[in-house]
């Protein structure tokens, strides 16, 4: 578990110390017996997730315009350190961390309409999201991802496989990393498009669906 002295050092202002103390008090409502039962039955901590959402912590680093607190990564780190130091440890962290950090791709890159539609339900805890990154042949090396999103009609059709997607078993939405241009058509691993350098036979054949396997950490 995190070192208590290190946690206290991070909470270096009155506001940050108040965040730490409030989160600690919330976590103390969920004792060892609560987490032991969930661990025994392999059950998601719905009551804990609901309490965190009701207290406003899921939106700690989200913009105020969408119901968040508008605070920064340091405050979010204090929140997660405090949760990790509670009886729930990593199981408690895994229940909430995706909804705190993952949606920032929407904050940075989403349209105004997407932000308004997607962020408030996540912040209120009405919707849970998981993060689809890891692939069987690429792991977490995002320069080697092969999952592909093809534009069709008014949306996208996704072809590929994702594994070890924590909390996918209880999520209603997924923030999915996929290519819209196959890697062999890009000049560098991080490019989005370039003149084709692919051999005509080098088409990637993938099953027309996403397969998700969930980690047992939640």
TIVOMI-358679 format. One line per 5 residues: number of its first residue (from 0); for each residue x, y, z of C-alpha. Coordinates in nm, 2 decimals. Example, Ala and Ser with C-alpha at 12.3 -4.5 7.8 and 13.67 -1.06 7.14 Angstrom:
<dofis>
0> 1.23/-0.45/0.78 | 1.37/-0.11/0.71 $
</dofis>
This chain:
<dofis>
0> 0.00/0.00/0.00 | 0.11/0.36/-0.05 | 0.33/0.51/0.22 | 0.12/0.73/0.45 | 0.40/0.99/0.48 $
5> 0.42/1.01/0.11 | 0.05/1.06/0.08 | 0.06/1.34/0.34 | 0.34/1.51/0.16 | 0.14/1.52/-0.16 $
10> -0.15/1.68/0.02 | 0.06/2.00/0.06 | -0.23/2.25/0.08 | -0.53/2.29/0.29 | -0.75/2.20/0.00 $
15> -0.56/1.89/-0.09 | -0.55/1.78/0.27 | -0.93/1.82/0.28 | -0.96/1.60/-0.03 | -0.75/1.33/0.13 $
20> -0.94/1.34/0.46 | -1.28/1.34/0.29 | -1.19/1.04/0.07 | -1.04/0.86/0.36 | -1.37/0.91/0.56 $
25> -1.57/0.77/0.27 | -1.34/0.47/0.23 | -1.37/0.39/0.61 | -1.74/0.33/0.55 | -1.64/0.02/0.35 $
30> -1.46/-0.21/0.59 | -1.27/-0.54/0.54 | -1.58/-0.75/0.56 | -1.74/-0.56/0.27 | -1.43/-0.62/0.04 $
35> -1.38/-0.98/0.16 | -1.74/-1.07/0.06 | -1.70/-0.91/-0.28 | -1.37/-1.09/-0.33 | -1.53/-1.42/-0.23 $
40> -1.82/-1.38/-0.47 | -1.62/-1.20/-0.75 | -1.87/-0.91/-0.74 | -1.82/-0.55/-0.85 | -1.83/-0.30/-0.56 $
45> -2.15/-0.13/-0.67 | -2.22/0.04/-0.34 | -1.87/0.18/-0.32 | -1.88/0.31/-0.68 | -2.22/0.47/-0.60 $
50> -2.08/0.64/-0.29 | -1.78/0.78/-0.48 | -2.01/0.91/-0.76 | -2.26/1.07/-0.51 | -1.97/1.25/-0.34 $
55> -1.86/1.39/-0.67 | -1.52/1.22/-0.68 | -1.56/1.06/-1.02 | -1.55/1.41/-1.17 | -1.26/1.54/-0.97 $
60> -1.05/1.62/-1.28 | -1.34/1.68/-1.52 | -1.44/2.03/-1.64 | -1.69/2.21/-1.43 | -1.91/2.28/-1.73 $
65> -2.01/1.91/-1.74 | -2.05/1.86/-1.36 | -1.69/1.80/-1.26 | -1.48/1.97/-1.00 | -1.23/2.11/-1.25 $
70> -0.93/2.01/-1.04 | -0.60/1.86/-1.17 | -0.40/1.54/-1.19 | -0.24/1.60/-0.85 | -0.58/1.61/-0.68 $
75> -0.69/1.30/-0.87 | -0.36/1.12/-0.76 | -0.44/1.21/-0.40 | -0.78/1.06/-0.44 | -0.65/0.74/-0.59 $
80> -0.36/0.71/-0.33 | -0.61/0.74/-0.05 | -0.84/0.48/-0.20 | -0.55/0.24/-0.26 | -0.45/0.28/0.11 $
85> -0.80/0.17/0.22 | -0.93/-0.18/0.28 | -1.04/-0.21/-0.08 | -0.68/-0.15/-0.21 | -0.65/-0.21/-0.58 $
90> -1.00/-0.36/-0.62 | -1.14/-0.03/-0.51 | -0.91/0.16/-0.74 | -1.00/-0.05/-1.03 | -1.37/0.02/-0.98 $
95> -1.33/0.39/-1.03 | -0.99/0.48/-1.19 | -1.10/0.44/-1.56 | -1.39/0.68/-1.52 | -1.16/0.94/-1.36 $
100> -0.87/0.93/-1.60 | -0.98/0.75/-1.92 | -1.25/1.00/-2.04 | -0.99/1.28/-2.07 | -0.95/1.17/-2.44 $
105> -1.31/1.30/-2.48 | -1.22/1.62/-2.29 | -0.92/1.69/-2.52 | -1.04/1.56/-2.85 | -1.42/1.53/-2.84 $
110> -1.66/1.77/-3.00 | -1.88/1.99/-2.79 | -2.18/1.77/-2.86 | -1.98/1.45/-2.76 | -1.86/1.61/-2.44 $
115> -2.21/1.71/-2.34 | -2.35/1.37/-2.43 | -2.08/1.15/-2.28 | -1.92/1.32/-1.98 | -2.21/1.41/-1.74 $
120> -2.34/1.05/-1.72 | -1.99/0.93/-1.64 | -1.94/1.20/-1.38 | -2.27/1.12/-1.21 | -2.19/0.75/-1.21 $
125> -2.49/0.66/-1.42 | -2.27/0.50/-1.69 | -1.94/0.31/-1.64 | -1.68/0.30/-1.91 | -1.39/0.06/-1.97 $
130> -1.07/0.12/-2.17 | -1.00/-0.10/-2.47 | -0.62/-0.08/-2.53 | -0.44/-0.42/-2.49 | -0.43/-0.66/-2.78 $
135> -0.31/-1.02/-2.80 | -0.02/-0.95/-3.04 | 0.07/-0.59/-2.93 | 0.01/-0.58/-2.55 | 0.01/-0.21/-2.45 $
140> 0.24/-0.10/-2.74 | 0.00/0.13/-2.90 | 0.22/0.18/-3.21 | 0.15/-0.19/-3.30 | -0.23/-0.19/-3.25 $
145> -0.42/-0.35/-3.53 | -0.78/-0.31/-3.43 | -0.94/-0.11/-3.71 | -1.24/0.12/-3.73 | -1.39/0.15/-4.08 $
150> -1.63/0.43/-4.16 | -1.96/0.30/-4.27 | -2.27/0.52/-4.31 | -2.31/0.74/-4.01 | -2.07/0.55/-3.79 $
155> -1.78/0.30/-3.77 | -1.75/-0.07/-3.78 | -1.47/-0.21/-3.56 | -1.27/-0.52/-3.65 | -1.02/-0.66/-3.40 $
160> -0.96/-0.81/-3.06 | -0.90/-0.65/-2.72 | -0.80/-0.84/-2.40 | -0.75/-0.77/-2.03 | -1.01/-0.50/-2.03 $
165> -1.07/-0.42/-1.66 | -1.43/-0.37/-1.56 | -1.56/-0.45/-1.90 | -1.80/-0.70/-1.74 | -1.99/-0.41/-1.57 $
170> -1.93/-0.12/-1.82 | -2.19/0.02/-2.05 | -1.94/0.20/-2.27 | -1.59/0.15/-2.39 | -1.32/0.40/-2.48 $
175> -1.16/0.21/-2.76 | -0.82/0.26/-2.92 | -0.84/0.16/-3.29 | -0.68/0.26/-3.62 | -0.87/0.43/-3.90 $
180> -0.57/0.38/-4.12 | -0.38/0.04/-4.12 | -0.02/0.06/-3.99 | 0.14/-0.03/-4.32 | -0.02/0.28/-4.48 $
185> 0.16/0.51/-4.23 | 0.50/0.66/-4.27 | 0.58/0.62/-3.90 | 0.43/0.42/-3.62 | 0.25/0.72/-3.48 $
190> 0.13/0.87/-3.81 | -0.24/0.87/-3.89 | -0.20/0.85/-4.27 | 0.05/0.86/-4.56 | 0.08/0.74/-4.92 $
195> 0.04/0.36/-4.92 | 0.35/0.15/-4.90 | 0.16/-0.18/-4.86 | 0.19/-0.47/-5.08 | -0.15/-0.54/-5.24 $
200> -0.17/-0.87/-5.05 | -0.09/-0.71/-4.71 | -0.45/-0.67/-4.61 | -0.52/-0.74/-4.25 | -0.79/-1.00/-4.21 $
205> -0.96/-0.98/-3.87 | -1.27/-1.12/-3.72 | -1.56/-0.87/-3.75 | -1.61/-0.83/-3.38 | -1.44/-0.72/-3.06 $
210> -1.37/-0.99/-2.81 | -1.31/-0.87/-2.45 | -1.18/-1.06/-2.16 | -1.21/-0.90/-1.83 | -0.94/-0.88/-1.56 $
215> -1.03/-1.02/-1.22 | -0.90/-0.71/-1.04 | -1.24/-0.54/-1.00 $
</dofis>
